[in-house]
């Protein structure tokens, strides 16, 4: 068995697409893009964003900067070319970084999802 893909439900699809494209440098797949769906190219499992229906999204409040949602059941790990540069881009956006006591650092996306970064081998 292997993981085929991961998807996040998001309130603001355009903002979240820009974050994952510009900060984590994932490439959207234009052939599969819909008004409520963006899939990204990758070397491993597929990653996608799915917009929460507007009627539900209207009732969701996200602070700025967002509160990290560490109590959720999922934490994704992304492999990037340069962890340090990626963390700098996250900081420049005013998003929080979570510095862990064991020395690791996790990122937080614009909607509060916590994720880990790993260097490309």
Secondary structure, DSSP 8 states (H G I E B T S, - for coil): ----EEEEEES-HHHHHHHHHHTS--EE-GGG-BTTEEEEE-SSSEEEEEE--HHHHTT----SS---BTTSS--EEEEES-HHHHHHHHHHTT--EEE-TTS-EEEE-TT-BEEEEEE--
